[in-house]
Amino acid sequence: MSNLASCGSVSGLIIEKPSAHSLAWDYDVVITTFNRLSAEWGPRKNSPLMQVHFLRVMLDEGHTLGSSLSLTNKLQMAMSLMASNRWLLTGTPTPNTPHSQLSHLQPMLRFLQEEAYGLNQKSWEAGILRPFEAEMEEGRTRLLHLLHRCLISSRKTDLKTIPPCIKKVAFLNFTEDHARSYNELVVTVRRNILTADWNDPSHVESLLNPKQWKFRSALIRNIRLSCCVAGHIKVTDAGEDIQETMDMLIEKGLDPISEEHALIKYYLQYGGNCLRCKEWCRLPFITPCRHLLCLDCVALNSTKCTFPGCGYSYEMQSPEILTRPENPNPKWPVPKDLIELQPSYKQDDWDPDWQSTSSSKVAYLVQKLKALQEAGRESSWSIDKDTQISVSSVVLRQDCFSVNKAAVEKVIIFSQFLEHIHVIEQQLAFAGIKFAGMYSPMPQINKMKSLATFQHDSTCMALLMDGSAALGLDLSFVTHVFLMEPIWDRSMEEQVISRAHRMGATRPINVETLAMRGTIEEQMLEFLQDTDGCRRVLKEESSKTGREGARLHRSLHDFAESNYLAHLSFVHTGSRA
């Protein structure tokens, strides 16, 4: 029987590290973690792992070496291990990045000590990376030759013993309160874009400007989260700015003691119904002709007021006159008097309120889980009736227990947002559905207890997890996977699904992605499914000049972020739905 050495921690208990002599002579197999590899690396450290010549070093989930293109401690430690053979196992060798994705292969080749391209960065870049990204045939040919030398590919589609994976997307509608919450966030985004010289990406304060990528990324995360959890943007009273707007209207003839003056000021402070479409809006526009309009209505025409029967023409400013530091390269004429009339609102961070969220997604999830429970009970009852003919009552009870236990459907519920996970937990508990949780910042020992409960407790139906639990688990007994929001990184999505859809599975795996209709989630799914559109967007973005201050894009969706915001729209649950 082989002797095992464990370097690291098990169930929260720190294991004393064996010496190099002990590792070499007393054990046949050494098991450790990437965290331990990182901790063992250092210029002054002489790790026992570096003093042993191993027959074989095997890295499971080896793509983590390529998750960062910098020289990490775990990569340096993995490269420093002495071994006659090196193996690296991964189901998702590259992340979902915009260009060739090849850069993330090189750290893995370095670990494998591939002589031509793994140990020589310049040869890799000149021989494969740059030619491949330039779509040169020689780059593709060299890459294929390299992979033939060092890669054994075993795909799920090649394994006939693995049952099929059935994927579908469910588009859901908001509740009225949740729709209002989502629209509050959307109006702040669209108001910024519209008032920045009428959707001009050259304006330095526009969210469409490449230099605003940090704020834009954080905002898009909040918009995605608002599809799952209701929340509020706290709009600080503009005070002096609103008063300045009122003074400008008075100069144009508004009576300061009239009811109209009081109404306009109230709308600007607290929101109100659009005079044209009657829809409520938190941040209405006031036109020079004193009509209060929602963003949708005011955006219909950049040259004149859209209130029926008005037709007031705005004072237009041409691009030649418009040039200034905040917009050195204006694209088109803008309604100067309309934009300058609008007060500036100080907007605090978006605050998710998961405790009072009425979520369409979670309601749909609970309905599906209850249907699975009911189907399991009906299946058990049918088997019990057939069994009753030939067994005694005592044996019947025992058989019924085993059949009921086997009939329980096991489900994975995945979300990338902690606030969403809290909403799901709350509603599952209220519905009486037993679940276990594996997500950050939960301590590792608690995660292991939750996993054991899910695996061995026949009454525990669901495992609720985030990305921190999506690697390395064998949950081949699971039959349903619910992705509670679209996942940007397709390699992450594949990791989640592969917890269930893997060798050992005996029944088809049903994967359902939940998305809110008419929102940024629907845009994301359309972008992911339109591969030709993806390539077109990448080509257009890559060819653009004058992108000083913009970062290099890290993921496919970085290219799409501006497109998402430019086409962001309100959702309606009433007459305009």
C-alpha positions, 0 to 999 in steps of 0.5 A: 500500500502506498504511503502518502505525505500531505504538505499543507492543511487538512480540514483546518489542521496544520500538518507538520512538513516532512523533511526532504529525507523523509519525503524521499524515503518514507513516502511514495506520493506527496500531495500538496496545493497551489497555495503551499507551492506559493508559500514555499517559494522564496529567495532565501527558502530551501523548501524540502520540495525542491530537494527531492527528485520526483519521478513525476510531478502532476498539476491538476487544474494546471490552467491556474498557472496561466491565469496570470501572465506575470511570474508568480510564486506558484509558477516559479516554485512549480518550475523549480521542482526536479522531476523526470516527468511533468504532467499538467491536467486542465479542462479549460487551458485558456480563459475567455480573452479577446485575441488569440488566448495563446499568451496563457499557454506559455506559463504552462509550457514553462512548467512542462519545460518545453525546450523550444517555446516554454523555456525561451520567451523570445522564441515563443513570441517571435515563432508562435504568438505574434505570427498567430495573432497576425493570422499568419499560417506559419504561426498556426502551423507551429502551434499545431506542431507544438501541441501535437508534441506535448498535448493529449486531448480527451474531450467530453464529446469523444467519450460515449459513456458521458450522458448529454448536457442539455443547455437552455436560457430562461428569460424572465420579467421583473416585478414592478418594484425590482424594475423601478430599482433597475431603471434607477441605475439605468437612468443615471448611466444614460443621463451621463452619456446623453449630457456628455455632448449627446452620446459623444464618446470623445467627451472625457466625462462620458462613460463611453470614453476609453479612459473611463474603463475603471469606473465603467467596469464597476458600474457594469458590475452593479448593473448586472447585480441589479438584475438579481438584487434590488437596490437604490442609488442615493442622489444627494440634493443638488441644492445650489445646482438646482437653484441655478437651474431655477434662476435660469428659467426665471430669466427666461420668464418663469414666475418665481412665485407660481405653482409651475415654479414649485412643481418644477423644483419638486420634480428636479429634487424628487422625481415625477411623471414625464409630461409626454409619456406619463412614466415616472422618472427619478431624474427628469430633464427640464427643457428651456421651454419648461417641459419635464420629460423623461430621458427616453422622450427627451432623447427622441430629438436632439434639435427640438422639444418632443412635447406634443404641440411644442416644437421649441428649437434648441440652441445648437452648437456646432463641433467647431465651436464646441471644441474645449479641453473636456471634448477636444474632438466633438463629433456632432452639433449638440443642444447647448441650452438644453444640456447647460440647463440640467442640474448636476446630481452627486450620486453615491454608490449603488446600494444593493438591498438583498433583504427586501428583494422580490426576485423573479429569478429566485421565484422561478428557481424555487418553482423549478426545485419544487417541481423536481421534488414533486416529480421525485415523490411521484416516481418514488410512489410509482415504484413503491406501488409496484414493490408492494405486491411482492414484499412484506410490510416490514421490507416495504418500509425499508425499500421505500426508504432506499427508493426515496433516497435514490429519487432525490434530485441533486442541484447546483445553484451558481451565482457570482454575487454574494448579495444574490446568494443571500437572496437565494438562501433566504427564499430557499429557507422560506420555501422549506428547501434544504441546501448547503453553501460553498462560497467566499468568505466562508472558512474552508472547514465550513465549506468542507462540512457543507460539501459533506452534507450535500453529498451524504444527506438525502434531504439536502437538495441544493448546493449553492456555490460561487467561483471559489468552489467551482474548481476540482469538485466531483459532483457527478451525481448532480442532475441539474445546474442553475446559473443564476446569471450569465457568466462572462468568462466561458471557461468559468462557465465550463468549470461550473458545469463540469462539476456535474457533467463529467465521467461518473455521471449516469443521467443527462445534465440539465443546465439552465441560465437565468437572465432578465429580459430587456436588460444588460444580461440579454445583451451579454448573451446575444454578444456571446452567441454572435461569434461573427459579431464578436470578431467584427467588434474586436477588429473595429476596436483594435484598429482604433487610434487615439486611445491614450489612457485606455488599457489593454483589454483583458477579456472579451467583454471589455470590448463590449462594455461601451456597447452595452452601456450605449444600448442600455434601455429601461425595462417596463412592466406596465402598459409600455411593456 
